Amino acid sequence: MQGSKLYVGNLKYSVTNDELNELFAGYGEVKNVNIIEGKGFGFVEMSSSEEAEKAKDALNNADFEGRPLKIDEARPPRPRTEYRSRRF
């Protein structure tokens, strides 16, 4: 794993940043948590790629609040120009 930022999907809309922080803290130091409101996903940044890998391995498909988490390494955002060029 290259980076320390994880994509966390399949979240209930009611999950808070604090709850996600608490869940991931068991696998290392959490630097940042950002849930995208109303979308059912968010991002968790761990202090190292090793900790991120450990959290991903342990929590991917694990039940959290009644739903299986989908965890993967976060990809960098695409520039907005790519979005516009795909519309015809």
Contacts in CASP RR format, 6 or more apart in sequence:
PFRMAT RR
TARGET T0000
AUTHOR 0000-0000-0000
METHOD contacts of the structure
MODEL  1
MQGSKLYVGNLKYSVTNDELNELFAGYGEVKNVNIIEGKGFGFVEMSSSE
EAEKAKDALNNADFEGRPLKIDEARPPRPRTEYRSRRF
1 49 0 8 1.000
1 52 0 8 1.000
1 53 0 8 1.000
1 56 0 8 1.000
1 73 0 8 1.000
2 49 0 8 1.000
2 73 0 8 1.000
3 49 0 8 1.000
3 52 0 8 1.000
3 73 0 8 1.000
3 74 0 8 1.000
4 31 0 8 1.000
4 45 0 8 1.000
4 46 0 8 1.000
4 47 0 8 1.000
4 48 0 8 1.000
4 49 0 8 1.000
4 51 0 8 1.000
4 52 0 8 1.000
5 43 0 8 1.000
5 44 0 8 1.000
5 45 0 8 1.000
5 46 0 8 1.000
5 52 0 8 1.000
5 73 0 8 1.000
5 74 0 8 1.000
6 43 0 8 1.000
6 44 0 8 1.000
6 45 0 8 1.000
6 46 0 8 1.000
6 52 0 8 1.000
6 55 0 8 1.000
6 56 0 8 1.000
6 71 0 8 1.000
6 72 0 8 1.000
6 73 0 8 1.000
6 74 0 8 1.000
7 41 0 8 1.000
7 42 0 8 1.000
7 43 0 8 1.000
7 70 0 8 1.000
7 71 0 8 1.000
7 72 0 8 1.000
7 73 0 8 1.000
7 74 0 8 1.000
7 75 0 8 1.000
8 20 0 8 1.000
8 41 0 8 1.000
8 42 0 8 1.000
8 43 0 8 1.000
8 44 0 8 1.000
8 69 0 8 1.000
8 70 0 8 1.000
8 71 0 8 1.000
9 40 0 8 1.000
9 41 0 8 1.000
9 42 0 8 1.000
9 69 0 8 1.000
9 70 0 8 1.000
9 71 0 8 1.000
10 40 0 8 1.000
10 41 0 8 1.000
10 67 0 8 1.000
10 68 0 8 1.000
10 69 0 8 1.000
10 70 0 8 1.000
11 20 0 8 1.000
11 35 0 8 1.000
11 40 0 8 1.000
11 41 0 8 1.000
11 42 0 8 1.000
11 64 0 8 1.000
11 65 0 8 1.000
11 67 0 8 1.000
11 69 0 8 1.000
12 40 0 8 1.000
12 65 0 8 1.000
12 66 0 8 1.000
12 67 0 8 1.000
13 38 0 8 1.000
13 40 0 8 1.000
14 65 0 8 1.000
15 35 0 8 1.000
15 40 0 8 1.000
15 64 0 8 1.000
15 65 0 8 1.000
16 35 0 8 1.000
17 33 0 8 1.000
17 34 0 8 1.000
17 35 0 8 1.000
19 65 0 8 1.000
20 33 0 8 1.000
20 35 0 8 1.000
20 42 0 8 1.000
20 44 0 8 1.000
21 30 0 8 1.000
21 33 0 8 1.000
21 44 0 8 1.000
23 59 0 8 1.000
23 64 0 8 1.000
24 30 0 8 1.000
24 33 0 8 1.000
24 44 0 8 1.000
24 46 0 8 1.000
24 55 0 8 1.000
24 59 0 8 1.000
26 55 0 8 1.000
27 46 0 8 1.000
27 51 0 8 1.000
27 54 0 8 1.000
27 55 0 8 1.000
27 58 0 8 1.000
27 59 0 8 1.000
28 46 0 8 1.000
28 47 0 8 1.000
28 51 0 8 1.000
28 54 0 8 1.000
28 55 0 8 1.000
29 46 0 8 1.000
29 47 0 8 1.000
29 51 0 8 1.000
30 44 0 8 1.000
30 45 0 8 1.000
30 46 0 8 1.000
30 47 0 8 1.000
31 45 0 8 1.000
31 46 0 8 1.000
31 47 0 8 1.000
32 43 0 8 1.000
32 44 0 8 1.000
32 45 0 8 1.000
33 42 0 8 1.000
33 43 0 8 1.000
33 44 0 8 1.000
33 45 0 8 1.000
34 42 0 8 1.000
34 43 0 8 1.000
34 44 0 8 1.000
35 41 0 8 1.000
35 42 0 8 1.000
36 42 0 8 1.000
36 43 0 8 1.000
43 74 0 8 1.000
44 55 0 8 1.000
45 52 0 8 1.000
46 52 0 8 1.000
46 55 0 8 1.000
52 73 0 8 1.000
55 71 0 8 1.000
56 71 0 8 1.000
56 72 0 8 1.000
56 73 0 8 1.000
59 69 0 8 1.000
59 71 0 8 1.000
60 69 0 8 1.000
60 70 0 8 1.000
60 71 0 8 1.000
60 72 0 8 1.000
61 68 0 8 1.000
61 69 0 8 1.000
61 70 0 8 1.000
62 68 0 8 1.000
62 69 0 8 1.000
63 69 0 8 1.000
END
